[in-house]
Amino acid sequence: MGMLAVQCCSRLLISNTQAVLESNGRINRQKAYALASTDLEKLLGIRMNEEMADLVAYDGGSAFELSSKVVAVISPERAAVDLF
């Protein structure tokens, strides 16, 4: 899901992590990913081509851990691989 600003992405991470922690086990890791991706796309009425979606690789944890770091992004739409 594209973000207009880094602050939006950080806010989504923090809000989603908070929702998982406060759910008393009702929201698992799979549902957390859906809340930040496919469920958000449906809510906003966006139709994503799954074959053109970016793949993001993390080191040190998952997308919902503040200690993790993005190390690579594979973007079929841009025909590029970015390494960090």
KOLBALO-910870 format. One record per atom (N, C-alpha, C): atom name; y, x, z. Coordinates in nm, 2 decimals. Example, Ala and Ser with C-alpha at 12.3 -4.5 7.8 and 13.67 -1.06 7.14 Angstrom:
<name = N; yy = -0.57; xx = 1.32; zz = 0.78>
<name = CA; yy = -0.45; xx = 1.23; zz = 0.78>
<name = C; yy = -0.33; xx = 1.32; zz = 0.78>
<name = N; yy = -0.22; xx = 1.28; zz = 0.71>
<name = CA; yy = -0.11; xx = 1.37; zz = 0.71>
<name = C; yy = 0.00; xx = 1.29; zz = 0.79>
//
This chain:
<name = N; yy = -0.12; xx = 0.08; zz = 0.00>
<name = CA; yy = 0.00; xx = 0.00; zz = 0.00>
<name = C; yy = 0.12; xx = 0.09; zz = 0.00>
<name = N; yy = 0.21; xx = 0.07; zz = -0.10>
<name = CA; yy = 0.33; xx = 0.16; zz = -0.10>
<name = C; yy = 0.43; xx = 0.12; zz = 0.00>
<name = N; yy = 0.49; xx = 0.22; zz = 0.06>
<name = CA; yy = 0.60; xx = 0.20; zz = 0.16>
<name = C; yy = 0.73; xx = 0.24; zz = 0.10>
<name = N; yy = 0.84; xx = 0.17; zz = 0.14>
<name = CA; yy = 0.97; xx = 0.20; zz = 0.09>
<name = C; yy = 1.03; xx = 0.32; zz = 0.17>
<name = N; yy = 0.98; xx = 0.34; zz = 0.29>
<name = CA; yy = 1.04; xx = 0.45; zz = 0.37>
<name = C; yy = 0.93; xx = 0.49; zz = 0.47>
<name = N; yy = 0.94; xx = 0.62; zz = 0.51>
<name = CA; yy = 0.85; xx = 0.67; zz = 0.61>
<name = C; yy = 0.85; xx = 0.59; zz = 0.74>
<name = N; yy = 0.97; xx = 0.54; zz = 0.78>
<name = CA; yy = 0.98; xx = 0.46; zz = 0.90>
<name = C; yy = 0.90; xx = 0.34; zz = 0.89>
<name = N; yy = 0.89; xx = 0.27; zz = 0.78>
<name = CA; yy = 0.81; xx = 0.15; zz = 0.76>
<name = C; yy = 0.66; xx = 0.19; zz = 0.78>
<name = N; yy = 0.62; xx = 0.30; zz = 0.73>
<name = CA; yy = 0.48; xx = 0.34; zz = 0.74>
<name = C; yy = 0.45; xx = 0.37; zz = 0.89>
<name = N; yy = 0.53; xx = 0.44; zz = 0.96>
<name = CA; yy = 0.51; xx = 0.47; zz = 1.10>
<name = C; yy = 0.51; xx = 0.35; zz = 1.18>
<name = N; yy = 0.60; xx = 0.25; zz = 1.15>
<name = CA; yy = 0.61; xx = 0.13; zz = 1.23>
<name = C; yy = 0.48; xx = 0.05; zz = 1.21>
<name = N; yy = 0.42; xx = 0.05; zz = 1.09>
<name = CA; yy = 0.30; xx = -0.02; zz = 1.06>
<name = C; yy = 0.18; xx = 0.04; zz = 1.14>
<name = N; yy = 0.18; xx = 0.17; zz = 1.14>
<name = CA; yy = 0.08; xx = 0.24; zz = 1.22>
<name = C; yy = 0.08; xx = 0.21; zz = 1.36>
<name = N; yy = 0.20; xx = 0.21; zz = 1.42>
<name = CA; yy = 0.22; xx = 0.19; zz = 1.57>
<name = C; yy = 0.19; xx = 0.04; zz = 1.60>
<name = N; yy = 0.24; xx = -0.05; zz = 1.52>
<name = CA; yy = 0.21; xx = -0.19; zz = 1.54>
<name = C; yy = 0.07; xx = -0.23; zz = 1.53>
<name = N; yy = 0.00; xx = -0.17; zz = 1.43>
<name = CA; yy = -0.14; xx = -0.20; zz = 1.40>
<name = C; yy = -0.23; xx = -0.14; zz = 1.52>
<name = N; yy = -0.20; xx = -0.02; zz = 1.56>
<name = CA; yy = -0.27; xx = 0.04; zz = 1.67>
<name = C; yy = -0.25; xx = -0.04; zz = 1.80>
<name = N; yy = -0.13; xx = -0.09; zz = 1.82>
<name = CA; yy = -0.10; xx = -0.17; zz = 1.94>
<name = C; yy = -0.18; xx = -0.30; zz = 1.94>
<name = N; yy = -0.19; xx = -0.36; zz = 1.82>
<name = CA; yy = -0.26; xx = -0.49; zz = 1.81>
<name = C; yy = -0.41; xx = -0.46; zz = 1.84>
<name = N; yy = -0.47; xx = -0.35; zz = 1.79>
<name = CA; yy = -0.61; xx = -0.32; zz = 1.82>
<name = C; yy = -0.63; xx = -0.30; zz = 1.97>
<name = N; yy = -0.54; xx = -0.22; zz = 2.03>
<name = CA; yy = -0.56; xx = -0.19; zz = 2.17>
<name = C; yy = -0.54; xx = -0.31; zz = 2.26>
<name = N; yy = -0.46; xx = -0.41; zz = 2.22>
<name = CA; yy = -0.43; xx = -0.53; zz = 2.30>
<name = C; yy = -0.52; xx = -0.64; zz = 2.27>
<name = N; yy = -0.62; xx = -0.62; zz = 2.18>
<name = CA; yy = -0.70; xx = -0.73; zz = 2.13>
<name = C; yy = -0.83; xx = -0.75; zz = 2.22>
<name = N; yy = -0.85; xx = -0.66; zz = 2.32>
<name = CA; yy = -0.97; xx = -0.67; zz = 2.40>
<name = C; yy = -1.09; xx = -0.67; zz = 2.32>
<name = N; yy = -1.10; xx = -0.59; zz = 2.22>
<name = CA; yy = -1.22; xx = -0.57; zz = 2.14>
<name = C; yy = -1.24; xx = -0.67; zz = 2.03>
<name = N; yy = -1.14; xx = -0.77; zz = 2.01>
<name = CA; yy = -1.15; xx = -0.87; zz = 1.91>
<name = C; yy = -1.12; xx = -0.81; zz = 1.77>
<name = N; yy = -1.04; xx = -0.70; zz = 1.76>
<name = CA; yy = -1.01; xx = -0.64; zz = 1.64>
<name = C; yy = -1.07; xx = -0.50; zz = 1.64>
<name = N; yy = -1.17; xx = -0.49; zz = 1.54>
<name = CA; yy = -1.24; xx = -0.36; zz = 1.53>
<name = C; yy = -1.17; xx = -0.27; zz = 1.43>
<name = N; yy = -1.22; xx = -0.15; zz = 1.41>
<name = CA; yy = -1.16; xx = -0.06; zz = 1.31>
<name = C; yy = -1.15; xx = -0.12; zz = 1.17>
<name = N; yy = -1.26; xx = -0.18; zz = 1.13>
<name = CA; yy = -1.26; xx = -0.24; zz = 0.99>
<name = C; yy = -1.15; xx = -0.35; zz = 0.98>
<name = N; yy = -1.14; xx = -0.43; zz = 1.08>
<name = CA; yy = -1.03; xx = -0.54; zz = 1.07>
<name = C; yy = -0.89; xx = -0.47; zz = 1.08>
<name = N; yy = -0.88; xx = -0.37; zz = 1.15>
<name = CA; yy = -0.75; xx = -0.30; zz = 1.16>
<name = C; yy = -0.71; xx = -0.24; zz = 1.02>
<name = N; yy = -0.80; xx = -0.19; zz = 0.95>
<name = CA; yy = -0.77; xx = -0.14; zz = 0.81>
<name = C; yy = -0.73; xx = -0.26; zz = 0.72>
<name = N; yy = -0.81; xx = -0.37; zz = 0.74>
<name = CA; yy = -0.78; xx = -0.49; zz = 0.65>
<name = C; yy = -0.64; xx = -0.54; zz = 0.69>
<name = N; yy = -0.60; xx = -0.54; zz = 0.81>
<name = CA; yy = -0.47; xx = -0.59; zz = 0.85>
<name = C; yy = -0.35; xx = -0.51; zz = 0.79>
<name = N; yy = -0.38; xx = -0.38; zz = 0.77>
<name = CA; yy = -0.28; xx = -0.29; zz = 0.71>
<name = C; yy = -0.29; xx = -0.27; zz = 0.56>
<name = N; yy = -0.39; xx = -0.33; zz = 0.50>
<name = CA; yy = -0.40; xx = -0.32; zz = 0.35>
<name = C; yy = -0.43; xx = -0.45; zz = 0.29>
<name = N; yy = -0.55; xx = -0.49; zz = 0.27>
<name = CA; yy = -0.58; xx = -0.61; zz = 0.19>
<name = C; yy = -0.52; xx = -0.74; zz = 0.25>
<name = N; yy = -0.52; xx = -0.75; zz = 0.38>
<name = CA; yy = -0.46; xx = -0.87; zz = 0.44>
<name = C; yy = -0.31; xx = -0.88; zz = 0.42>
<name = N; yy = -0.25; xx = -0.76; zz = 0.43>
<name = CA; yy = -0.11; xx = -0.75; zz = 0.41>
<name = C; yy = -0.07; xx = -0.78; zz = 0.26>
<name = N; yy = -0.16; xx = -0.73; zz = 0.17>
<name = CA; yy = -0.14; xx = -0.76; zz = 0.03>
<name = C; yy = -0.15; xx = -0.91; zz = 0.00>
<name = N; yy = -0.24; xx = -0.98; zz = 0.06>
<name = CA; yy = -0.26; xx = -1.12; zz = 0.05>
<name = C; yy = -0.14; xx = -1.20; zz = 0.10>
<name = N; yy = -0.09; xx = -1.15; zz = 0.22>
<name = CA; yy = 0.02; xx = -1.22; zz = 0.28>
<name = C; yy = 0.15; xx = -1.21; zz = 0.20>
<name = N; yy = 0.16; xx = -1.09; zz = 0.13>
<name = CA; yy = 0.28; xx = -1.07; zz = 0.05>
<name = C; yy = 0.26; xx = -1.12; zz = -0.09>
<name = N; yy = 0.14; xx = -1.16; zz = -0.12>
<name = CA; yy = 0.12; xx = -1.21; zz = -0.26>
<name = C; yy = 0.11; xx = -1.10; zz = -0.36>
<name = N; yy = 0.06; xx = -0.99; zz = -0.32>
<name = CA; yy = 0.05; xx = -0.87; zz = -0.41>
<name = C; yy = -0.10; xx = -0.86; zz = -0.46>
<name = N; yy = -0.12; xx = -0.84; zz = -0.59>
<name = CA; yy = -0.25; xx = -0.82; zz = -0.64>
<name = C; yy = -0.26; xx = -0.68; zz = -0.68>
<name = N; yy = -0.35; xx = -0.61; zz = -0.61>
<name = CA; yy = -0.37; xx = -0.46; zz = -0.64>
<name = C; yy = -0.49; xx = -0.44; zz = -0.72>
<name = N; yy = -0.48; xx = -0.36; zz = -0.82>
<name = CA; yy = -0.60; xx = -0.32; zz = -0.90>
<name = C; yy = -0.67; xx = -0.21; zz = -0.82>
<name = N; yy = -0.79; xx = -0.24; zz = -0.77>
<name = CA; yy = -0.86; xx = -0.15; zz = -0.68>
<name = C; yy = -0.89; xx = -0.02; zz = -0.74>
<name = N; yy = -0.91; xx = -0.02; zz = -0.87>
<name = CA; yy = -0.94; xx = 0.11; zz = -0.94>
<name = C; yy = -0.82; xx = 0.20; zz = -0.95>
<name = N; yy = -0.70; xx = 0.14; zz = -0.93>
<name = CA; yy = -0.58; xx = 0.22; zz = -0.94>
<name = C; yy = -0.52; xx = 0.25; zz = -0.80>
<name = N; yy = -0.59; xx = 0.21; zz = -0.69>
<name = CA; yy = -0.54; xx = 0.23; zz = -0.56>
<name = C; yy = -0.55; xx = 0.38; zz = -0.52>
<name = N; yy = -0.45; xx = 0.43; zz = -0.44>
<name = CA; yy = -0.45; xx = 0.56; zz = -0.39>
<name = C; yy = -0.56; xx = 0.58; zz = -0.28>
<name = N; yy = -0.62; xx = 0.70; zz = -0.28>
<name = CA; yy = -0.72; xx = 0.73; zz = -0.17>
<name = C; yy = -0.65; xx = 0.84; zz = -0.09>
<name = N; yy = -0.64; xx = 0.82; zz = 0.04>
<name = CA; yy = -0.57; xx = 0.91; zz = 0.13>
<name = C; yy = -0.68; xx = 0.97; zz = 0.22>
<name = N; yy = -0.68; xx = 1.11; zz = 0.23>
<name = CA; yy = -0.77; xx = 1.18; zz = 0.32>
<name = C; yy = -0.69; xx = 1.23; zz = 0.44>
<name = N; yy = -0.75; xx = 1.21; zz = 0.56>
<name = CA; yy = -0.69; xx = 1.25; zz = 0.69>
<name = C; yy = -0.77; xx = 1.36; zz = 0.75>
<name = N; yy = -0.70; xx = 1.45; zz = 0.83>
<name = CA; yy = -0.77; xx = 1.55; zz = 0.91>
<name = C; yy = -0.73; xx = 1.52; zz = 1.06>
<name = N; yy = -0.82; xx = 1.53; zz = 1.15>
<name = CA; yy = -0.80; xx = 1.51; zz = 1.29>
<name = C; yy = -0.80; xx = 1.37; zz = 1.33>
<name = N; yy = -0.85; xx = 1.28; zz = 1.26>
<name = CA; yy = -0.86; xx = 1.14; zz = 1.30>
<name = C; yy = -0.84; xx = 1.04; zz = 1.18>
<name = N; yy = -0.82; xx = 0.92; zz = 1.21>
<name = CA; yy = -0.81; xx = 0.82; zz = 1.11>
<name = C; yy = -0.66; xx = 0.78; zz = 1.08>
<name = N; yy = -0.64; xx = 0.69; zz = 1.00>
<name = CA; yy = -0.51; xx = 0.64; zz = 0.96>
<name = C; yy = -0.44; xx = 0.58; zz = 1.08>
<name = N; yy = -0.51; xx = 0.55; zz = 1.19>
<name = CA; yy = -0.45; xx = 0.48; zz = 1.30>
<name = C; yy = -0.44; xx = 0.57; zz = 1.43>
<name = N; yy = -0.46; xx = 0.70; zz = 1.41>
<name = CA; yy = -0.45; xx = 0.79; zz = 1.52>
<name = C; yy = -0.33; xx = 0.87; zz = 1.50>
<name = N; yy = -0.24; xx = 0.88; zz = 1.60>
<name = CA; yy = -0.11; xx = 0.95; zz = 1.58>
<name = C; yy = -0.14; xx = 1.10; zz = 1.57>
<name = N; yy = -0.25; xx = 1.15; zz = 1.61>
<name = CA; yy = -0.28; xx = 1.29; zz = 1.60>
<name = C; yy = -0.33; xx = 1.33; zz = 1.46>
<name = N; yy = -0.36; xx = 1.24; zz = 1.38>
<name = CA; yy = -0.42; xx = 1.27; zz = 1.24>
<name = C; yy = -0.31; xx = 1.31; zz = 1.15>
<name = N; yy = -0.35; xx = 1.38; zz = 1.05>
<name = CA; yy = -0.25; xx = 1.43; zz = 0.95>
<name = C; yy = -0.30; xx = 1.40; zz = 0.81>
<name = N; yy = -0.22; xx = 1.35; zz = 0.72>
<name = CA; yy = -0.26; xx = 1.34; zz = 0.58>
<name = C; yy = -0.27; xx = 1.47; zz = 0.52>
<name = N; yy = -0.39; xx = 1.50; zz = 0.46>
<name = CA; yy = -0.41; xx = 1.63; zz = 0.39>
<name = C; yy = -0.42; xx = 1.62; zz = 0.24>
<name = N; yy = -0.45; xx = 1.50; zz = 0.19>
<name = CA; yy = -0.46; xx = 1.48; zz = 0.04>
<name = C; yy = -0.44; xx = 1.34; zz = 0.00>
<name = N; yy = -0.39; xx = 1.32; zz = -0.12>
<name = CA; yy = -0.37; xx = 1.19; zz = -0.17>
<name = C; yy = -0.42; xx = 1.19; zz = -0.32>
<name = N; yy = -0.52; xx = 1.11; zz = -0.35>
<name = CA; yy = -0.56; xx = 1.10; zz = -0.49>
<name = C; yy = -0.50; xx = 0.98; zz = -0.55>
<name = N; yy = -0.42; xx = 0.99; zz = -0.66>
<name = CA; yy = -0.35; xx = 0.88; zz = -0.71>
<name = C; yy = -0.40; xx = 0.86; zz = -0.86>
<name = N; yy = -0.49; xx = 0.76; zz = -0.89>
<name = CA; yy = -0.52; xx = 0.74; zz = -1.03>
<name = C; yy = -0.40; xx = 0.69; zz = -1.11>
<name = N; yy = -0.31; xx = 0.61; zz = -1.05>
<name = CA; yy = -0.20; xx = 0.56; zz = -1.13>
<name = C; yy = -0.11; xx = 0.67; zz = -1.18>
<name = N; yy = -0.09; xx = 0.78; zz = -1.09>
<name = CA; yy = -0.01; xx = 0.89; zz = -1.13>
<name = C; yy = -0.09; xx = 1.00; zz = -1.20>
<name = N; yy = -0.22; xx = 0.98; zz = -1.20>
<name = CA; yy = -0.31; xx = 1.09; zz = -1.25>
<name = C; yy = -0.29; xx = 1.22; zz = -1.18>
<name = N; yy = -0.28; xx = 1.21; zz = -1.05>
<name = CA; yy = -0.24; xx = 1.33; zz = -0.97>
<name = C; yy = -0.32; xx = 1.34; zz = -0.84>
<name = N; yy = -0.34; xx = 1.46; zz = -0.79>
<name = CA; yy = -0.39; xx = 1.49; zz = -0.66>
<name = C; yy = -0.29; xx = 1.57; zz = -0.58>
<name = N; yy = -0.25; xx = 1.52; zz = -0.47>
<name = CA; yy = -0.15; xx = 1.59; zz = -0.39>
<name = C; yy = -0.22; xx = 1.65; zz = -0.26>
<name = N; yy = -0.21; xx = 1.78; zz = -0.24>
<name = CA; yy = -0.26; xx = 1.84; zz = -0.12>
<name = C; yy = -0.15; xx = 1.88; zz = -0.03>
<name = N; yy = -0.17; xx = 1.86; zz = 0.10>
<name = CA; yy = -0.06; xx = 1.90; zz = 0.20>
<name = C; yy = -0.11; xx = 2.00; zz = 0.29>
//
